[in-house]
Amino acid sequence: MIQLGIIGTGGMAHAHAQAFTSMKGVKLTACCDIDESRVHAFAKKFSIPRVYTDYREMLATEPLDAISNVTVDAMHATISLAAIARGLHVMCEKPLATTLEDAVRMRDAAATAGVVTQVNFSYRNAASAQAAATLIRSGGIGRVLHVEASYLQSWLVQPAWGDWRTTPSMTWRLSTRHGSAGVLGDIGCHIYDLASLLAGDIREIACRLKTFDKGIKGNKVGPYVLDANDSFVSTVLMENGALGTVHASRWASGHLNSLRVRVYGDEGAVEVDLDRSYDQYRVTRGKQGLEKAQWKDVSCRSTPSQYARFIAGIRAGKSDVSDFANGVRVQACLAASFESDAAGSPAKVKV
């Protein structure tokens, strides 16, 4: 029986708890949050026997095998490192940290301790992405030459997710003072990860970040100064020599939560569009397909979730590929993007 504790009981923690409580041989034995009413409600909902408001007390008291770190970004490093120091396996929400230096510390500490790690890049749950990545890595579209990747949301212009002006869980994402790295840190990490999963690691990034005027007097909503980036466009050079574009925005009307990656090779192309399907991708390949520009839908077998991969890794004693080392590579993409925008020139991805 794997005894697991959850630290942080906000919205995303519910997805973690639902996944882990459905698994045989896994037991949620404790949860922790600085919000006492929220953590007690969470414990009641998921029948978790012990409740804490201080993660240090929980780590010192509970006979845990692993934790799931679902706290705010700024606490990812502090809490994960404390758990690693006690020999616990750690699943951490994305992005791995708020700085590349902290992400490296987390990776290295986990390697030294010999614990299993996982970063919850949730779009790796898509069977279409995993199957398409396998096809591309096996040479199914030949030599990779060009990549297009986008992550588009519309909640700054459409109220489908609620009004960002009156919803703190949205407003804080627009304020660097409240720990936000903007659209780059929040969803850019996802699209960099998905592009890398499909097309390979990124070597160099030329990025432009933009914060648009939102028509708010004083550029402020309550305590939130609206200074975080809300659109970015990057030109990327891949380790395999391919060229690509990666971009994301919260101003994309008509796109509630749209991720798409297209990878073009010299013997075909693949498109993963998570608006269309999580279990199908499109491919064109072979002489007839390339001559007539014919695309075919490919259905994919289901793939283990990130949560299942974490538990499987604990049982096997080996981390999944979406581990802290991969988290560092994505964090390095974010760091290079900020560096490039500040300097006005391309920046190396320094892992």
Backbone torsions as a table, in degrees:
resi	resn	phi	psi	omega
1	MET	NA	123.0	176.7
2	ILE	-89.3	118.3	179.4
3	GLN	-95.1	123.0	-170.6
4	LEU	-125.4	140.7	174.2
5	GLY	-115.9	146.3	177.7
6	ILE	-112.0	129.0	177.9
7	ILE	-113.8	120.0	-171.4
8	GLY	97.4	120.4	-174.3
9	THR	-125.2	30.6	175.9
10	GLY	-75.7	-161.3	-172.1
11	GLY	-54.5	-50.0	-175.8
12	MET	-68.3	-26.1	179.6
13	ALA	-61.7	-27.7	179.2
14	HIS	-65.3	-37.8	176.2
15	ALA	-64.9	-40.8	177.0
16	HIS	-60.2	-50.6	-176.6
17	ALA	-63.1	-42.1	179.0
18	GLN	-61.3	-41.1	-179.7
19	ALA	-67.1	-47.9	-175.2
20	PHE	-70.6	-35.6	179.8
21	THR	-69.4	-18.1	179.6
22	SER	-86.9	-4.9	-175.7
23	MET	-95.8	137.1	174.5
24	LYS	-71.5	141.1	176.6
25	GLY	80.0	10.3	176.8
26	VAL	-124.3	133.2	179.5
27	LYS	-131.6	124.7	173.2
28	LEU	-81.1	112.0	-174.3
29	THR	-106.0	-15.7	-178.1
30	ALA	-158.2	153.4	174.5
31	CYS	-142.2	158.3	-173.5
32	CYS	-145.8	139.9	175.0
33	ASP	-161.1	146.1	177.9
34	ILE	-71.6	-18.0	176.5
35	ASP	-89.1	104.2	-171.9
36	GLU	-63.5	-42.6	-179.1
37	SER	-66.6	-38.5	-179.2
38	ARG	-67.6	-43.0	-177.3
39	VAL	-67.9	-35.2	178.0
40	HIS	-68.9	-39.3	177.2
41	ALA	-64.2	-39.6	178.5
42	PHE	-63.7	-46.0	-179.4
43	ALA	-62.0	-39.4	179.3
44	LYS	-66.8	-43.2	-178.7
45	LYS	-60.5	-39.7	-174.2
46	PHE	-108.0	13.2	177.0
47	SER	54.2	45.8	178.1
48	ILE	-91.1	122.9	-168.5
49	PRO	-71.4	-31.0	-173.7
50	ARG	-125.8	140.5	-171.3
51	VAL	-126.0	138.9	179.3
52	TYR	-135.4	153.9	172.2
53	THR	-113.8	1.0	177.8
54	ASP	-131.2	114.9	-176.4
55	TYR	-62.4	-30.4	-179.6
56	ARG	-66.0	-39.8	177.1
57	GLU	-65.7	-41.3	179.4
58	MET	-62.5	-46.3	-179.3
59	LEU	-65.4	-33.5	-179.1
60	ALA	-78.3	-23.2	-171.6
61	THR	-101.2	-41.2	-169.7
62	GLU	-84.0	138.8	174.6
63	PRO	-82.2	68.8	-174.1
64	LEU	-89.4	155.5	169.7
65	ASP	-99.8	-28.7	-173.5
66	ALA	-157.9	161.1	171.7
67	ILE	-129.4	157.5	170.0
68	SER	-114.7	117.8	-174.4
69	ASN	-97.0	103.5	-175.9
70	VAL	-119.5	35.3	-179.5
71	THR	-86.3	179.5	175.9
72	VAL	-64.3	155.3	-174.2
73	ASP	-51.9	-39.7	-174.7
74	ALA	-66.1	-16.6	-179.5
75	MET	-102.5	-2.1	-177.4
76	HIS	-57.1	-48.4	-176.0
77	ALA	-68.2	-48.5	-176.3
78	THR	-57.6	-48.7	-175.9
79	ILE	-74.3	-41.3	179.3
80	SER	-62.8	-42.5	179.0
81	LEU	-65.1	-36.4	176.9
82	ALA	-64.5	-39.9	178.8
83	ALA	-69.2	-42.8	178.8
84	ILE	-60.4	-39.3	179.7
85	ALA	-61.4	-23.2	177.2
86	ARG	-96.5	8.6	176.3
87	GLY	78.1	22.0	-178.4
88	LEU	-93.1	145.0	171.9
89	HIS	-74.0	147.3	-172.3
90	VAL	-134.0	126.0	164.4
91	MET	-104.0	130.9	-176.0
92	CYS	-126.5	140.1	174.1
93	GLU	-65.5	162.2	177.6
94	LYS	-86.4	160.0	-18.9
95	PRO	-66.9	160.3	-174.2
96	LEU	-56.1	-39.2	-178.1
97	ALA	-152.3	-175.7	176.3
98	THR	-99.7	-12.1	175.7
99	THR	-136.4	155.3	177.4
100	LEU	-65.1	-36.3	-179.4
101	GLU	-61.3	-43.9	178.3
102	ASP	-66.2	-40.0	179.7
103	ALA	-61.7	-41.8	178.2
104	VAL	-63.2	-42.8	177.6
105	ARG	-58.9	-42.1	179.8
106	MET	-64.5	-46.2	178.4
107	ARG	-59.5	-48.0	-175.6
108	ASP	-68.8	-38.5	178.3
109	ALA	-63.5	-41.6	179.5
110	ALA	-65.0	-40.9	179.2
111	ALA	-64.1	-42.1	179.3
112	THR	-64.8	-40.0	-178.4
113	ALA	-78.7	-16.9	-179.6
114	GLY	72.1	29.5	-179.5
115	VAL	-97.3	157.9	178.0
116	VAL	-84.0	137.9	179.9
117	THR	-129.1	158.1	177.7
118	GLN	-152.6	136.9	171.0
119	VAL	-108.0	130.8	-172.2
120	ASN	-83.9	69.0	168.8
121	PHE	-79.1	93.0	-164.3
122	SER	-67.3	-21.4	-178.8
123	TYR	-76.1	-6.5	168.5
124	ARG	-69.8	-10.3	175.1
125	ASN	-69.5	-17.2	-177.2
126	ALA	-72.6	122.3	178.4
127	ALA	-61.3	-34.1	-179.5
128	SER	-62.8	-41.0	-179.8
129	ALA	-67.2	-43.4	-178.7
130	GLN	-66.1	-43.0	-178.9
131	ALA	-68.6	-41.3	178.9
132	ALA	-64.5	-39.0	177.9
133	ALA	-62.4	-40.9	178.1
134	THR	-62.7	-43.0	178.3
135	LEU	-61.2	-46.2	-177.7
136	ILE	-65.3	-43.9	-179.6
137	ARG	-64.3	-28.3	-179.9
138	SER	-83.6	2.8	179.2
139	GLY	88.3	16.5	-173.8
140	GLY	-65.4	-21.2	175.0
141	ILE	-121.1	19.3	178.3
142	GLY	76.3	-149.0	-178.5
143	ARG	-76.8	124.5	-179.2
144	VAL	-72.2	128.2	-175.1
145	LEU	-120.1	-32.6	-172.8
146	HIS	-149.0	143.9	-176.3
147	VAL	-134.7	137.6	170.3
148	GLU	-124.4	127.8	-179.9
149	ALA	-140.4	132.5	-179.3
150	SER	-143.1	147.9	173.6
151	TYR	-134.2	111.9	-172.9
152	LEU	-119.8	131.5	173.5
153	GLN	-129.2	163.3	-175.4
154	SER	-129.1	15.6	-169.4
155	TRP	-73.4	-7.4	171.6
156	LEU	-80.2	-16.2	-179.0
157	VAL	-124.2	-13.2	179.0
158	GLN	-129.9	137.3	-172.6
159	PRO	-89.7	20.8	-175.7
160	ALA	-59.8	-30.8	179.1
161	TRP	-95.7	1.8	-174.9
162	GLY	112.1	174.4	-179.3
163	ASP	-92.0	114.4	-176.4
164	TRP	-62.7	-21.9	-179.3
165	ARG	-71.0	-24.7	-175.5
166	THR	-121.0	7.6	-178.1
167	THR	-118.1	100.3	-175.2
168	PRO	-55.3	-33.7	-179.6
169	SER	-65.3	-16.8	174.7
170	MET	-100.7	-41.6	-174.0
171	THR	-61.8	-37.9	-177.2
172	TRP	-61.8	-25.3	-179.0
173	ARG	-69.8	-8.4	179.2
174	LEU	-102.7	4.8	-172.3
175	SER	-126.5	116.1	178.8
176	THR	-66.1	-30.1	179.8
177	ARG	-65.5	-19.8	178.8
178	HIS	-102.6	19.6	171.8
179	GLY	92.0	6.8	-178.1
180	SER	-85.2	136.8	170.1
181	ALA	-99.6	20.5	176.1
182	GLY	72.4	-163.3	-179.7
183	VAL	-63.0	-29.9	179.0
184	LEU	-61.9	-49.2	-177.8
185	GLY	-75.1	-35.0	-172.9
186	ASP	-77.7	-53.5	-178.6
187	ILE	-116.3	-17.1	175.5
188	GLY	-61.4	-34.6	178.7
189	CYS	-61.4	-36.6	178.6
190	HIS	-64.9	-46.3	-173.9
191	ILE	-75.6	-31.2	171.6
192	TYR	-63.3	-42.1	-179.8
193	ASP	-64.7	-44.6	-178.1
194	LEU	-66.3	-40.6	177.6
195	ALA	-62.6	-39.5	179.8
196	SER	-70.5	-38.4	176.5
197	LEU	-57.2	-42.6	-174.9
198	LEU	-83.7	-41.4	-168.7
199	ALA	-113.1	-6.6	179.9
200	GLY	106.1	172.2	-175.2
201	ASP	-66.7	154.2	-179.4
202	ILE	-99.4	134.2	-177.2
203	ARG	-98.1	-38.4	-172.4
204	GLU	-147.0	145.2	-176.4
205	ILE	-134.3	132.4	169.3
206	ALA	-114.9	110.5	-168.4
207	CYS	-122.9	143.1	168.0
208	ARG	-121.3	128.0	176.0
209	LEU	-106.0	147.9	-179.7
210	LYS	-142.7	134.2	172.3
211	THR	-115.1	114.7	-176.0
212	PHE	-91.8	150.7	175.6
213	ASP	-64.4	133.2	-175.9
214	LYS	-107.1	11.0	175.4
215	GLY	70.9	23.3	-179.8
216	ILE	-104.3	126.4	-179.7
217	LYS	-59.5	129.2	-179.4
218	GLY	76.2	2.0	179.8
219	ASN	53.0	41.8	-173.6
220	LYS	-150.7	138.0	173.0
221	VAL	-121.5	107.0	-175.2
222	GLY	57.2	-126.0	179.6
223	PRO	-82.8	-2.2	-172.7
224	TYR	-94.9	112.7	172.9
225	VAL	-84.7	125.8	-170.6
226	LEU	-86.9	70.1	-173.2
227	ASP	-115.7	-1.1	-179.3
228	ALA	-78.5	149.1	179.5
229	ASN	-62.5	144.9	177.3
230	ASP	-126.4	4.0	170.0
231	SER	-149.9	145.9	170.2
232	PHE	-146.8	150.4	175.1
233	VAL	-132.8	128.0	179.3
234	SER	-125.3	139.2	164.1
235	THR	-99.1	130.3	-175.0
236	VAL	-122.8	147.6	171.6
237	LEU	-112.3	122.1	-177.0
238	MET	-84.5	159.4	177.3
239	GLU	-61.0	-30.0	-179.9
240	ASN	-83.2	3.7	177.7
241	GLY	95.9	-9.0	-179.7
242	ALA	-69.4	154.4	176.2
243	LEU	-108.3	149.8	-179.1
244	GLY	-159.8	172.3	173.1
245	THR	-125.6	139.9	175.8
246	VAL	-131.9	127.0	179.8
247	HIS	-148.6	159.0	179.7
248	ALA	-153.0	151.1	179.2
249	SER	-156.2	153.7	171.7
250	ARG	-104.0	10.6	-179.7
251	TRP	-107.2	15.3	-170.6
252	ALA	-89.4	83.9	-179.8
253	SER	-52.0	138.5	179.6
254	GLY	87.8	-3.3	179.9
255	HIS	-121.7	101.0	180.0
256	LEU	-68.7	-45.5	-178.0
257	ASN	-164.4	80.4	-168.6
258	SER	-113.2	122.0	175.7
259	LEU	-120.4	132.4	177.5
260	ARG	-145.4	136.5	174.5
261	VAL	-131.2	129.6	173.7
262	ARG	-117.6	132.4	179.9
263	VAL	-124.5	124.9	-176.3
264	TYR	-112.1	127.5	176.6
265	GLY	-118.2	177.8	-179.1
266	ASP	-82.7	1.4	176.0
267	GLU	-130.1	17.2	179.2
268	GLY	153.3	-171.8	-179.3
269	ALA	-152.9	156.8	180.0
270	VAL	-131.3	141.4	173.3
271	GLU	-127.2	125.0	171.5
272	VAL	-110.8	114.9	-178.5
273	ASP	-125.4	103.3	-174.3
274	LEU	-75.1	-9.6	168.7
275	ASP	-72.2	-34.9	-179.7
276	ARG	-78.5	-46.2	-174.0
277	SER	-168.5	144.4	172.3
278	TYR	-93.6	-14.0	-176.3
279	ASP	-122.8	16.4	173.0
280	GLN	-140.0	143.4	168.7
281	TYR	-126.5	167.0	178.6
282	ARG	-108.9	144.9	-179.6
283	VAL	-143.4	145.0	167.5
284	THR	-127.2	129.1	-177.0
285	ARG	-163.5	166.1	179.6
286	GLY	80.1	165.5	-172.6
287	LYS	-59.8	-47.9	-176.6
288	GLN	-68.1	-44.5	-179.1
289	GLY	-60.6	-41.8	-177.7
290	LEU	-73.1	-36.6	-179.4
291	GLU	-68.0	-38.8	-174.2
292	LYS	-104.6	6.9	-179.1
293	ALA	53.8	42.9	-180.0
294	GLN	-90.6	133.7	177.8
295	TRP	-111.6	146.4	-179.7
296	LYS	-127.6	136.8	173.5
297	ASP	-80.2	133.8	179.2
298	VAL	-117.4	120.4	177.6
299	SER	-83.1	144.4	-172.5
300	CYS	-122.1	146.0	172.5
301	ARG	-68.9	152.3	179.7
302	SER	-61.4	152.2	-179.0
303	THR	-120.4	149.1	178.5
304	PRO	-61.0	143.0	176.7
305	SER	-69.8	167.6	175.6
306	GLN	-59.8	-35.7	179.7
307	TYR	-66.6	-44.1	178.7
308	ALA	-65.2	-36.8	179.0
309	ARG	-66.0	-36.4	178.1
310	PHE	-64.2	-47.6	-179.6
311	ILE	-65.5	-41.1	177.4
312	ALA	-61.8	-37.3	178.2
313	GLY	-65.1	-39.9	177.2
314	ILE	-61.5	-44.1	-178.4
315	ARG	-68.6	-32.6	-179.4
316	ALA	-88.2	-14.1	-177.1
317	GLY	74.1	24.6	-178.4
318	LYS	-147.9	131.3	-177.9
319	SER	-70.1	150.0	171.0
320	ASP	-68.0	168.1	-179.7
321	VAL	-67.0	-20.5	177.0
322	SER	-89.0	54.4	-175.2
323	ASP	-98.1	-170.4	-179.5
324	PHE	-64.9	-29.0	177.2
325	ALA	-64.6	-41.3	175.1
326	ASN	-67.7	-37.2	176.3
327	GLY	-58.8	-37.0	176.8
328	VAL	-65.5	-40.8	179.3
329	ARG	-61.8	-40.7	177.8
330	VAL	-68.3	-41.4	178.3
331	GLN	-60.9	-36.2	178.5
332	ALA	-66.2	-32.0	175.2
333	CYS	-66.3	-41.1	178.1
334	LEU	-64.1	-44.8	-179.6
335	ALA	-61.9	-42.6	179.3
336	ALA	-65.7	-33.9	178.7
337	SER	-65.5	-46.1	176.7
338	PHE	-62.9	-42.3	-179.9
339	GLU	-62.6	-43.6	-179.1
340	SER	-64.1	-44.8	-179.1
341	ASP	-62.3	-42.0	-179.4
342	ALA	-65.9	-38.6	-175.5
343	ALA	-88.0	-19.5	-176.1
344	GLY	72.1	25.8	-179.3
345	SER	-150.4	163.1	179.9
346	PRO	-62.0	151.1	178.7
347	ALA	-128.0	142.7	176.0
348	LYS	-72.1	145.6	172.4
349	VAL	-86.0	108.5	-170.8
350	LYS	-101.4	101.7	-179.7
351	VAL	-100.7	NA	NA
